[in-house]
Amino acid sequence: MQPWRRTDAPRLGRGFGPLWAASAVSNVGDGIALAAGPLLVASLTDDPALIAGAAFAQQLPWLLFSLISGAYVDRLDRRRLVVAVNLVRAAVLTVLAAAVATGAGSVLLVYLAFFVLGTAETLADNASLTLLSTVVPRAALPSANARLMGTQILANQLVGPPLGAWLFVAAAALPFGANAATFLVAAGLVALLPRSAGRATEPVERRRLRVEIAEGVRWLWHHRVLRMLAVSLCLMNLTLLGAFSILVLYARDRLGLPRSGTGCCSPAARSAGWPGSVVAGPLERRFGASLLLRVGLVIETCTHLVFALTRTPWVAAGTYLLFGLHAIVWGVVTLSIRQRVVPARLLGRVNSVYYLFSIGGAALGALSGGLVARSFGITAPFWAAFGLMAGLTVVAWRLFTRSALEAEQQQVELERAG
């Protein structure tokens, strides 16, 4: 069956349940830490740079170790790797909670804990995505990814942060202890998966680490549709963060919103993502991946154009909500394509390149957006984003077709057979 043609709703398989439950539990914990982490650092220092640096400490490992982690995901049993990493994260958070409870917490300790947690995340997130492709049938991957993303939005962004703030007010150590408990539960749930789920279905030849990393990068480079998806992700994150990094100022100075209104922008877009996770699977089955990829490029491009032109809050709000829905659908479609096409023995390394492009693009965008706005005006980042996205749409349009996706799949199958 061709994965790019319309199909009926497929079954997810018995292995999906434990993996889904583990994702839900651990994302609640991540959401708790998302709110409690900055509160903890703010209780230890008044320096804004040190407070912001805590988030950077957790993101830095993605830039440093993403490719290395991808190689280890392909080397090791992925089921055991996720279990082990979750146990390590639980141990780190337990130590942090104990230090906070006894008054031994410090900014340096928080930085160190967040760096270790970020490093563990580069392994766990990649291994979990790779593990999903072994427990769910290929035709069911869009539905499975959509459910996982929907759960992530609810748990990580809507449920976890308020709970984390409330727990921190009750006792500063409590949210970190709760987060540790969620990782212990997640480790137990992943351990319920059959042992065969974590092993690559193709033989893996063990070589030097840099050789294995280079193999994954070369494989991606020689597959033009997947390569264009990676480039698209990088540019989309660069333009998104470049434009929306000054969203609070844009809402105040361009749209005339009060301070109370500017803080509602990001939660509104995150809320719109949940309906996107509900409709992503049916949309992919009804219209196919290629059409959704093309529509996504148009939505992304037009979003920046609307923000560059409008002064009306309701127009901006509606556009932002549509963008939030599109972002989840795009994520489900592109992730499912990777899981379907990339050979299992290379999936961790190819995923790691996507992670590097994603984080790198976001970091460059966040760094450049404020500089562009300061030099050329509050709408300049949106005009720049519109121009880059329009160019990307023109270049990628001819590659994001059903025939191109099918040709990519056939090329991979021929390579595997040869």
N, C-alpha and C positions, 0 to 999 in steps of 0.2 A: 504493500500500500504506500502510495506517495504521501509523505507528511505535509505537502504543500497544497493538497486538494481538500475540498470540503468533506467532512466526516461527521458521523453522529457522535454524541457524547460518549467517550470511552470510560472504562473502569480504571480506577487509580491503582488497584492492587492492594494486597494486605500490608505490604511493607510501608505504605505511605503513612498509615495511622501513627505509629510510634515516632516517625520523623517529623510529622506535622505537630504532634503534641510536644515534642522536645523543642521545636522552633517556637511554639507559642509560649512555653514556660520560660525559656531563656530570653526571649524578647521582652517579656514583662520585666525580667531582671535588668536587662539593658536599659529599658525605659526608666526604671527606678534610679539607676546610676546616672542616667542622662540629666536628671534633675538634681540628684543629691551630690554629684561630683562637684559642679560649680559652687554649690552652697557650702560644701566642706572647705574648698580652697578659699572662698570668701570669708569663712570664719577664721582662717589662719593668717590671711594677709589682706591688706587694703590696696595692694598694688594691682592696677588693671592688667598690666602686662603679665604678671605672674598668674592671675586668674585665667586669662586667655590662653596662657601657655599650657595649662593642664589639658585642654582639648587638643592642642597641637601635639603634646606628648603621646596621646593615644592614636593620632593619625599618622605620626612620623613612621612607624613601622611599615605601613603600607608602601611608602616610598622606598624604604630601605630593604625590605625583606619579601615583597610580594612575589618576585620571580623565584627566589629561593624557596619560599613556602610552596609555590606551585610544583616545583620539582619534587619536594618531599611528599606532597599529596599524591603524586603519581608513583612514587617509590613504595609507599607504605600502605598497609591495610587501612582503608579510609574509615571504616566503622570503628576500629580500635583507636585511630588517630583522633576522631571527634570525641570519643569517650575520655581519652587521656587528656586532651586539651581542656575539656570542660572540668575535669578534676583539678587541673593546674589552676584554672581561673577561680574555682571555688576556694582553693587553698590561699591564693593571693588575696582574695577579698576577705577571707576569714582573718588573715594577719592584719589587713588594713582596718577591719572592724574592731579587732582587739586593741590595736594601737589607738584608735580614736576613743574607744571606751575608757582606756586607762590614761588618757591625756598625753600619750606619747606621739601623737600624730604631728607631722610637719609637712611643709610644702614639698620638700625633697622626697619624702616617703610617698606622698601622693603621686608625684611625677614618676617615680620609679614603678609604683604599682600600675599606673595607667599605661606606662610604656610596655610593661610585661603583658598586660591585658590586651593591648593593641597588637602586640606580636602574636599572642595566642589567637587573636581574632583572624589574622591573615591565614592561619592554618585551618581554623574551624569553619569559617565561612566558605572557603574554597572547597574543603573536603565535603561539607554538607551538600553543596550544589552538585558536586561530582557524584556523591553517594545517591542523590535523588535519581539520577539518570540510570542507576542500576536497579532500583526497586520499583520504578514506575514504567509502564510500557511507553514506547516512543510516542504513540498517538495521544497519550494522556498527559504528556509533559506540560502543554500550555495550561490545562486545568489545574494540575498540581502546583505549578509555579504561581498561578494566580491566587490559589488558596493560601500559599505560603506568604506571598506579598501582602494579601489582605490581612492575614493574621499579624504580620509584622507591623502594619500601619496601626491596627487596633491596639496591639500589645505594647509596642515600642514607643509610639508617638501619642496615643490618646489615653491609654490606661496607665502605663508605667510612670510617666513623669508626674502626674498629680499624686499618685501613690507614693512616689519617692520623696516629694516635697513634704507630704504629710508625715511620713515616717521620720524624716530628718528633724522636723519640728518636735516630734515626740521624743526622739533620742538620736543624736548625731551618728552613732554607730549602727543603728537599727537598719537603715536601708542597705548598707553594705553586707550585713549579715544575711538579710533577705535575698540579696543578689547572689551571694554564695550558695544559698539553699536552692535557688532556681537552677544553678549550674549542676548541682548534685543530682537533682531530679532529672534534668535533661540528659546527663550522662547515663543514668539508669534506663531511660526510655530508649536511647540509641542502642544500648547494649542488648535490647530485646530483638533487634533486627537479626536475621539469620547471618551466620558467619560468612557465607558466600557473598553477601551484599557488598562487603568492603573490598573485595579483591577485583583487580582488573581482569576483564574477560580475555584480554590479549596478553601474550608474554611480554615482560618488560626486561630489557637488557640493562643491567646496572653498569653505569659508567661514571666518569668524573662529573661533579655537579654542574660545572659551567658548560660541559658538553650537552648534558641533558636539558639545561635551560635554553641553550642555543638551538637545540632541536625543536623545542616548542615554538620559539620565536620564528624560526625559518619556516616551519609548517604553516603557521598563520600567514606569513608574508606571501607564500606561494598560493594562497586561496583567496582570490580577489574579493568575493562577496563577504567572507568573514573578515578580511582585512579592512574593507570599507566600513563594516559595522563597527570595528574597533576605532577607526579614525572618526567616524560619526559620533560615537560615544564621547571621545575626547573633546571634539569641537562643541558638542552640545553642552557638555559640562562646563567648558571654558566660557561659552557665551552666556549660559544660565547664571553661573556664579558671578561672572563679570557684570552682568546687568542687575541681578537681584541682590548683589552684595550691598547696594545702596538703596534698597527698596524702602527702608524706613524714611530716608531723606526724600526719596521720590514721592512717597505718599503724602508727606507733609508739605513739601515745596511745590510739587507739580499738581497734586490732586487736592490740596488744601484740607487734608484730613487732620483731626486733632490727634494728640498722642495716644489717646485710648483706642483710636481706630487703626493706627499704624501697627500695633502689636497683634492685630487679628489676621494679618495677611497670611503668614506662613501656616498657622493652624488651619485656616480655611482651605488652603491648597492641599494640605495633608489629609484633611477630611474628604476632599474630592477624590483622593487616590483610592479610597476604599471602594466606592462604586466601580472604579476602573478595574479593580481586582475581581469584582463580581462578573463584569461583562467581558473581560479579556478572553477567557476561554471560548464562550459562545461566539464572539466576534471573529476569533481566529478560525473557528470551524466553519462559520458562515461565509466569510469573505476571503480567507486565506492570508498567509503571512505577508506576501508581497504587497498587497493593497494597503494593509495596516502600516507597513513600513513607510510607504509613500505618503499616506495621509498624515502620519506622524511628523514627517519632515515639513509638510505644509503647515500643520498646526504650530509647530515650533517656530517656524519662520514668521508666520503671521502674528504670533504672540508678541514677539519683539517689535514688530511694526506697529501694532495697536498701542503698546506701551509708549512707543516713541511719539505717537500722534495725539493720543487722547489726553483730555483734562477732566474727564468725567469719572468719578469714583465707581459708579455702577458698571460702566463698560470695562474698566480695569478689573473689577472684582469678578465679573462673568468670564473674562478672558483668563484670569488666573485659575478659576475653578476648572475651566475646560483644559487648561494646561496640566493641572494636577491629575485629571482623569487620563489624559493622553500619556503622561509620563509612566504610569503604571502599565498601561496597555503595551507601550513600546518596550518596557523592561521585560514583560512576560514573553513577548514575541521574540525578542533578540536572544534572551536566555534560552528559550526552548530551541531556537535554531542551533545554538552552540551545542547543547546537550544532544541534539539529534545527529549532527553532522560530524563533530570532532570525535576521533577515535578515543575510546575509553582510556587507553594508555597515555594519551596526551592531554586529556581534558583539564587536569589540574594546572598544567603549565600554560595552556592556552587561556584558561580563565585568569591566571595570574597576570598575563599581559593586559587583558581587559581591565582588571582591577587597577593596574598601574596607569593605564590611559585614563581611567575614570578619575582616580584620585589626583593624578597629575594635572589633568585638565581643570578640575575643580580648584586646585590650589593656585594655578596660574590665573584663573578667572577671578578668584577672590582677591588676589594680589593686584590685578590690573584694573578692576572695575572702579575702585575709588580714585585711582590716579587719572583715568580717562575722564571721569566726572568732574574732578577738580580742575582739569586743564581745559575741557571743552563744553562743560555744562551737564546738567542733571540727566538730560535725555541722550547724551552722547553714547553711553554704554549700550543703550537699546538700539541705536542706529548702527553701531558697530556690530552688534550681535545679529541684527537683521541682515546686514551685508554678508557676513560670514555664513549664516545659515542659508541665505539665498544661493550663494555659490556652492555650498555643500549639496543642496537639493538638486541643482543642475547636474553636478558630477555624479551623485549617487543614484539618480533616478533610473538610469538605464541598467544598473546592476541589481536594483531591488525589484526584480520581476520573478514570476513563478518559474519561467524557463531557466533563468540564471541560478535560482536556488536548486532546481532539479539537476542542473548540470554540475553544480558544486557537489551535490550528494553523489552523483554518479562518478565524479572524479575521485572522491574519497573511497568509494567502494572498489574502484579499479585499482587504486593504490594499495588497498588492503589485500585484494586478491593477488596482486603482483608481488 
